[in-house]
Amino acid sequence: MSPVPFDPFGVDPICVDPISVGHRKALSSNRFPTPPPVGSESSAIAEYLTDARETWLRYGLDTRRADRATTEAAISELYRIAKYSLPQFIWTISPQAAVRCIQTDKFHTTTAPGVEKRLDRPPPTFPNPHLSPRRPQFASPAEALEGGIDVRDVVRATIRDSLRTSLFDNIGRPITSTLPMVPGVSTWFGQHETHRSAFPLTAYRLGLARLPPADVELLEITTALAVSTGWWWAFDDVCVLAERPTSVDTEPVPHSPHGARRLHRDEGPALAYADGSALFAVHGTIVPQWVIDDPTPERIAAERNIEIRRTAIEQLGWDRWIDDAGMHLIDESDDPGNEAATLALYASPRHWRSNQRILLMANGSREHGGRRRRYGIHVPGWVPTALTAAAWTYGLDAADYAQLVRRT
């Protein structure tokens, strides 16, 4: 995805007063799409929501160095609101380095977590009772609005839920899983929790919610942080911050109606920081580095996590793995509706301690190079034949599956 323009608020960071920060221009900044006039047709609202989501997503995936001046000024305002003195800012190169700094200098034990409690997750919530908690399922913003879904629920699904999935669930949480636990310490995820600011900002600009001045101020500040920095940790007199990643590779989540993305890279890390800390991921599954660099049958056999094992097998190739692992073939047959493709049923390796079987089959559609990807599916141990196993994956019996004209 293309990077967003530098200097997100159109101000020179060097000239910014540390308290009167450029985030005051956040709500009217031309960095965000202009909302359509009140009373616009649903197609214009849908287009705006899609553009707004993509703009926020670009900020969430931004890999440029943090705008430190804007970040420090915005956090200083949060400390002022919480009635604390301005903190000392300590910048680190990654979340891993930040946590090591916190532990080494014992910030979590030598200072009381007063700021964290007073800030209490600053992004505001809506007082508007019409923003219901239900989450409708629909194909796209345009189809939802045309189908009569309340625009507030469309905003929630298109902006908040989509960004939360892409950035917080699919990137933020995996990073957290690599960090040591620091009891009593809260983390603010900056660019990876943009849904907290994007949702109220979008609804506010569309005129769907009225916010008191204090909430508008917090919204301006948290918007500034979401588009300016990575993660940060607040203590009474110190704030520890982490730079953004130096690289992030993602792919669209299949069948997502709202452009959700997940980490993915076949070669090398899917996310990396300047100090070498990294995450490896294949189609959203976080894996050890060996899965990408050297997925051997021996390592696969020793892996206890089913998802990591499956991903490693796919990296190695199911055909090769079955040969190298000495899998026992139970049954083999042609695949109805899938020309020139075969089905092969194998017993699971004994060391897996599972009575499941593995069905090796080919995609009904071809890849870009014309080949059909071979993949394995775990099926119950009771299936007697490859045809029965394939039918089970579609919820059919073998006789009905055998009548398929074409399988996708």
C-alpha positions as CSV (number, residue, x, y, z in Angstrom):
1,M,0.0,0.0,0.0
2,S,1.3,3.5,-0.8
3,P,2.6,5.5,2.1
4,V,0.7,8.5,3.4
5,P,2.2,12.0,2.9
6,F,4.6,13.2,5.5
7,D,3.7,15.9,8.1
8,P,0.1,14.6,8.7
9,F,-1.2,18.0,9.9
10,G,0.4,20.3,7.4
11,V,2.6,22.0,10.1
12,D,6.3,22.2,10.5
13,P,7.1,20.0,13.6
14,I,10.1,22.1,14.4
15,C,7.9,25.2,14.8
16,V,5.2,23.5,17.0
17,D,4.8,24.8,20.5
18,P,5.0,21.7,22.7
19,I,1.6,22.4,24.2
20,S,-0.3,24.2,21.3
21,V,0.2,21.2,18.9
22,G,-0.8,20.8,15.3
23,H,-3.3,18.1,16.2
24,R,-5.8,21.0,16.5
25,K,-6.0,20.8,12.8
26,A,-6.8,17.0,12.8
27,L,-10.5,17.2,12.3
28,S,-10.3,19.6,9.4
29,S,-7.0,18.2,7.9
30,N,-7.1,17.5,4.2
31,R,-5.2,14.3,5.0
32,F,-8.7,12.8,5.6
33,P,-11.5,12.6,3.0
34,T,-14.1,15.4,3.1
35,P,-17.4,14.1,4.2
36,P,-20.4,14.5,1.8
37,P,-23.0,17.2,2.6
38,V,-25.9,16.3,4.9
39,G,-28.6,14.6,2.9
40,S,-26.3,13.1,0.3
41,E,-27.3,9.9,-1.5
42,S,-26.2,6.6,0.0
43,S,-23.6,6.0,-2.8
44,A,-21.7,9.2,-1.7
45,I,-21.7,8.2,1.9
46,A,-20.5,4.7,1.0
47,E,-17.7,6.1,-1.1
48,Y,-16.7,8.4,1.8
49,L,-16.7,5.6,4.3
50,T,-14.5,3.5,2.0
51,D,-12.1,6.3,1.4
52,A,-11.9,7.1,5.1
53,R,-11.2,3.5,6.0
54,E,-8.4,3.2,3.4
55,T,-6.8,6.5,4.7
56,W,-6.8,5.3,8.2
57,L,-5.5,1.9,7.1
58,R,-2.6,3.6,5.4
59,Y,-1.7,5.4,8.6
60,G,-2.0,2.1,10.5
61,L,0.4,0.4,8.1
62,D,2.8,3.4,7.9
63,T,6.5,2.4,8.2
64,R,8.0,5.9,8.2
65,R,9.8,7.2,11.3
66,A,7.4,8.6,13.9
67,D,6.6,12.3,13.9
68,R,8.2,12.8,17.3
69,A,7.4,16.5,17.7
70,T,3.7,16.0,17.2
71,T,3.7,12.8,19.3
72,E,5.4,14.4,22.2
73,A,3.1,17.5,22.1
74,A,0.0,15.4,21.9
75,I,1.0,13.2,24.9
76,S,2.0,16.3,26.8
77,E,-1.6,17.5,26.4
78,L,-2.9,14.2,27.8
79,Y,-0.6,14.6,30.8
80,R,-2.0,18.2,31.2
81,I,-5.5,16.9,31.0
82,A,-4.7,14.3,33.6
83,K,-3.2,17.0,35.8
84,Y,0.4,15.7,35.7
85,S,3.6,17.4,35.0
86,L,5.1,17.0,31.5
87,P,7.0,13.7,31.3
88,Q,10.5,12.9,30.1
89,F,10.2,11.2,26.7
90,I,12.4,8.1,26.1
91,W,12.3,6.9,22.5
92,T,13.2,3.3,21.7
93,I,13.5,1.4,18.4
94,S,10.8,-1.2,18.9
95,P,8.2,-2.4,21.3
96,Q,10.6,-5.1,22.4
97,A,13.3,-2.5,23.2
98,A,10.7,-0.3,25.0
99,V,9.7,-3.2,27.3
100,R,13.3,-4.0,28.0
101,C,13.8,-0.3,28.9
102,I,10.8,-0.3,31.2
103,Q,12.1,-3.5,33.0
104,T,15.7,-2.4,33.2
105,D,14.9,1.1,34.6
106,K,12.1,-0.4,36.7
107,F,9.6,2.3,35.6
108,H,6.8,-0.1,36.5
109,T,7.9,-0.4,40.1
110,T,9.4,3.0,40.9
111,T,6.5,5.1,39.7
112,A,2.8,4.7,40.6
113,P,0.5,4.0,37.6
114,G,-1.3,7.3,38.2
115,V,-1.2,8.6,34.7
116,E,-2.5,5.3,33.3
117,K,-5.5,5.4,35.6
118,R,-6.2,9.0,35.1
119,L,-6.0,8.8,31.3
120,D,-8.1,5.6,31.3
121,R,-7.8,4.9,27.6
122,P,-8.5,8.4,26.3
123,P,-10.5,7.8,23.1
124,P,-14.1,8.8,23.9
125,T,-17.1,6.6,23.6
126,F,-20.5,7.7,22.2
127,P,-23.2,8.9,24.4
128,N,-25.6,8.5,21.5
129,P,-28.0,5.6,22.3
130,H,-28.8,5.0,18.6
131,L,-25.3,3.6,18.1
132,S,-26.5,0.1,18.9
133,P,-24.1,-2.8,19.8
134,R,-25.3,-5.1,17.0
135,R,-23.0,-5.9,14.2
136,P,-24.8,-6.5,10.9
137,Q,-23.3,-8.7,8.2
138,F,-23.4,-7.3,4.7
139,A,-21.4,-7.4,1.5
140,S,-20.3,-3.7,1.3
141,P,-21.2,-0.2,2.6
142,A,-23.1,0.6,-0.6
143,E,-25.2,-2.6,-0.4
144,A,-25.8,-2.1,3.3
145,L,-27.1,1.4,2.9
146,E,-29.2,0.5,-0.1
147,G,-30.6,-2.3,1.9
148,G,-31.8,0.0,4.7
149,I,-29.1,-0.8,7.3
150,D,-28.8,2.1,9.7
151,V,-25.8,4.4,8.7
152,R,-24.5,4.3,12.2
153,D,-24.1,0.5,12.1
154,V,-22.5,0.8,8.6
155,V,-19.9,3.2,10.1
156,R,-19.3,0.8,12.9
157,A,-18.7,-2.2,10.6
158,T,-16.9,-0.3,7.8
159,I,-14.6,1.8,10.0
160,R,-14.2,0.5,13.6
161,D,-14.6,-3.3,13.1
162,S,-12.5,-3.4,9.9
163,L,-9.7,-1.3,11.3
164,R,-9.7,-3.2,14.6
165,T,-9.4,-6.5,12.7
166,S,-6.7,-5.3,10.3
167,L,-4.5,-3.4,12.8
168,F,-5.3,-4.4,16.4
169,D,-6.2,-8.0,16.1
170,N,-4.0,-9.0,13.1
171,I,-0.9,-6.9,14.0
172,G,-1.1,-5.5,17.5
173,R,-2.0,-8.7,19.3
174,P,0.7,-10.7,17.5
175,I,3.3,-8.2,18.5
176,T,2.1,-8.3,22.1
177,S,2.4,-12.1,22.1
178,T,6.2,-11.7,21.5
179,L,6.7,-9.3,24.5
180,P,7.4,-10.3,28.1
181,M,4.6,-9.6,30.5
182,V,5.0,-6.5,32.7
183,P,2.4,-6.6,35.4
184,G,0.4,-3.5,36.0
185,V,1.6,-1.7,32.8
186,S,-0.8,-0.6,30.1
187,T,0.2,-0.2,26.5
188,W,-1.2,2.4,24.1
189,F,-0.9,1.0,20.6
190,G,-0.7,4.2,18.5
191,Q,-1.1,3.4,14.9
192,H,-2.4,-0.1,15.6
193,E,-5.5,1.1,17.5
194,T,-6.7,3.7,15.1
195,H,-10.2,2.2,15.2
196,R,-10.6,3.9,18.6
197,S,-10.2,7.4,17.0
198,A,-11.4,6.6,13.4
199,F,-14.9,5.5,14.5
200,P,-15.9,8.5,16.6
201,L,-14.1,10.9,14.2
202,T,-16.0,9.5,11.1
203,A,-19.4,9.6,12.9
204,Y,-18.7,13.1,14.3
205,R,-17.8,14.4,10.8
206,L,-20.9,12.9,9.3
207,G,-23.0,14.6,12.0
208,L,-24.2,11.3,13.5
209,A,-23.0,12.1,17.0
210,R,-22.7,15.1,19.2
211,L,-19.7,15.2,21.5
212,P,-19.0,17.6,24.4
213,P,-15.9,19.8,24.0
214,A,-13.8,17.7,26.3
215,D,-14.4,14.6,24.2
216,V,-13.7,16.6,21.0
217,E,-10.4,17.6,22.5
218,L,-9.5,14.0,23.4
219,L,-10.5,12.9,19.9
220,E,-8.2,15.5,18.3
221,I,-5.3,14.4,20.5
222,T,-5.8,10.6,20.0
223,T,-6.2,11.2,16.2
224,A,-2.9,13.0,16.2
225,L,-1.2,10.1,18.0
226,A,-2.8,7.4,15.8
227,V,-1.3,9.0,12.6
228,S,2.0,10.1,14.1
229,T,3.5,7.3,16.2
230,G,3.8,3.7,17.1
231,W,3.3,2.3,20.7
232,W,3.8,4.2,23.9
233,W,3.7,3.6,27.7
234,A,2.8,6.3,30.2
235,F,4.2,6.6,33.7
236,D,4.0,9.4,36.3
237,D,7.0,11.3,35.1
238,V,8.3,9.3,32.1
239,C,6.8,8.2,28.8
240,V,8.5,5.4,26.9
241,L,7.8,5.3,23.2
242,A,8.6,2.9,20.3
243,E,9.3,3.7,16.7
244,R,7.1,2.3,14.0
245,P,8.0,-0.9,12.1
246,T,10.4,-0.5,9.2
247,S,8.5,-3.0,7.1
248,V,5.0,-4.4,7.1
249,D,3.7,-6.9,4.5
250,T,0.0,-7.7,4.4
251,E,-2.6,-9.3,2.1
252,P,-6.4,-8.9,1.9
253,V,-8.4,-11.2,4.2
254,P,-10.4,-13.4,1.8
255,H,-14.1,-12.5,1.4
256,S,-13.8,-9.5,3.7
257,P,-16.4,-6.9,2.7
258,H,-14.6,-4.1,4.3
259,G,-11.0,-4.4,3.1
260,A,-9.6,-6.1,6.2
261,R,-5.9,-7.2,5.9
262,R,-3.7,-9.7,7.6
263,L,0.1,-10.2,7.9
264,H,1.6,-12.4,5.2
265,R,4.9,-12.9,3.6
266,D,6.3,-16.1,2.0
267,E,9.9,-15.1,2.3
268,G,11.3,-13.2,5.3
269,P,9.5,-11.4,8.1
270,A,6.0,-10.0,7.5
271,L,6.7,-7.3,10.1
272,A,10.2,-6.0,11.2
273,Y,11.7,-3.3,13.3
274,A,15.1,-1.6,12.9
275,D,16.6,-3.6,15.7
276,G,15.9,-6.9,14.0
277,S,12.8,-7.9,16.1
278,A,10.3,-9.3,13.7
279,L,7.1,-11.4,13.1
280,F,6.8,-14.1,10.6
281,A,3.4,-14.8,9.2
282,V,1.8,-16.8,6.4
283,H,-1.8,-15.9,5.5
284,G,-2.3,-14.4,9.0
285,T,-0.9,-17.3,10.9
286,I,2.1,-16.2,13.1
287,V,4.8,-18.8,12.8
288,P,8.4,-19.4,14.0
289,Q,11.1,-18.3,11.6
290,W,12.0,-21.9,10.6
291,V,8.6,-22.3,9.0
292,I,9.7,-19.6,6.4
293,D,13.4,-20.4,6.2
294,D,13.7,-24.1,6.6
295,P,10.5,-26.2,7.0
296,T,11.9,-29.7,7.3
297,P,9.9,-32.9,7.9
298,E,11.7,-33.3,11.2
299,R,10.7,-29.9,12.5
300,I,7.2,-30.3,11.3
301,A,7.0,-33.7,13.1
302,A,8.1,-32.1,16.4
303,E,5.7,-29.2,16.1
304,R,2.7,-29.5,18.5
305,N,0.7,-26.5,17.3
306,I,-1.7,-27.6,14.6
307,E,-1.9,-24.3,12.8
308,I,1.9,-23.9,12.7
309,R,2.3,-27.5,11.6
310,R,-0.2,-27.0,8.8
311,T,1.4,-23.8,7.6
312,A,4.8,-25.4,7.7
313,I,3.6,-28.3,5.6
314,E,2.1,-25.9,3.0
315,Q,5.4,-24.1,2.9
316,L,7.3,-27.3,2.3
317,G,4.6,-28.7,-0.1
318,W,2.1,-31.4,0.8
319,D,3.3,-33.8,-1.8
320,R,6.9,-33.6,-0.6
321,W,6.0,-33.7,3.0
322,I,3.9,-36.9,2.5
323,D,6.7,-38.5,0.7
324,D,9.4,-37.5,3.2
325,A,7.2,-38.3,6.2
326,G,6.4,-41.8,4.9
327,M,2.6,-41.3,5.1
328,H,0.5,-44.5,4.7
329,L,-1.9,-44.2,1.7
330,I,-5.4,-45.6,2.5
331,D,-7.2,-44.9,-0.7
332,E,-7.0,-42.9,-3.9
333,S,-9.5,-42.0,-6.6
334,D,-10.3,-39.4,-9.3
335,D,-11.9,-36.2,-8.1
336,P,-15.4,-35.7,-9.8
337,G,-15.8,-32.3,-11.3
338,N,-12.1,-31.6,-11.1
339,E,-10.6,-32.7,-14.4
340,A,-7.3,-34.5,-14.2
341,A,-7.2,-34.2,-10.4
342,T,-7.0,-37.0,-7.8
343,L,-8.0,-37.5,-4.2
344,A,-5.7,-39.3,-1.9
345,L,-6.5,-40.3,1.7
346,Y,-3.7,-40.9,4.2
347,A,-3.5,-42.0,7.8
348,S,-2.1,-39.3,10.2
349,P,1.4,-40.0,11.5
350,R,1.4,-42.0,14.8
351,H,3.3,-39.3,16.7
352,W,0.5,-36.9,16.1
353,R,-1.6,-39.0,18.5
354,S,-4.8,-38.4,16.5
355,N,-7.2,-40.7,14.7
356,Q,-7.8,-38.1,12.1
357,R,-6.9,-38.8,8.5
358,I,-5.5,-36.4,5.8
359,L,-7.2,-35.9,2.5
360,L,-4.8,-34.5,-0.2
361,M,-6.7,-32.7,-3.0
362,A,-6.2,-30.0,-5.6
363,N,-7.9,-26.6,-6.0
364,G,-10.8,-26.6,-8.5
365,S,-9.4,-23.3,-9.9
366,R,-5.9,-22.7,-11.2
367,E,-3.3,-20.3,-9.8
368,H,-1.9,-17.4,-11.9
369,G,0.8,-19.7,-13.4
370,G,-1.8,-22.2,-14.5
371,R,-1.1,-24.9,-11.8
372,R,-3.5,-26.2,-9.3
373,R,-2.4,-25.9,-5.7
374,R,-2.4,-29.2,-3.8
375,Y,-3.4,-29.0,-0.1
376,G,-4.3,-31.3,2.7
377,I,-7.4,-31.3,4.9
378,H,-7.9,-33.1,8.2
379,V,-10.9,-35.4,8.0
380,P,-12.4,-37.8,10.6
381,G,-10.8,-41.1,11.2
382,W,-14.0,-43.0,10.3
383,V,-14.0,-42.0,6.6
384,P,-13.2,-45.2,4.6
385,T,-12.4,-43.7,1.2
386,A,-10.9,-40.6,-0.4
387,L,-14.3,-39.9,-2.1
388,T,-16.2,-40.2,1.2
389,A,-13.6,-37.8,2.8
390,A,-14.0,-35.2,0.0
391,A,-17.8,-35.5,0.2
392,W,-17.6,-34.9,4.0
393,T,-15.8,-31.6,3.4
394,Y,-18.8,-30.4,1.4
395,G,-21.4,-31.8,3.8
396,L,-22.5,-34.4,1.2
397,D,-22.5,-38.1,0.9
398,A,-20.2,-39.9,-1.5
399,A,-23.0,-40.6,-4.0
400,D,-24.0,-37.0,-4.3
401,Y,-20.4,-35.8,-4.5
402,A,-19.6,-38.2,-7.3
403,Q,-22.3,-36.4,-9.4
404,L,-20.6,-33.0,-9.2
405,V,-20.0,-31.5,-12.7
406,R,-17.4,-29.0,-11.6
407,R,-15.9,-28.2,-8.2
408,T,-14.5,-24.8,-7.2
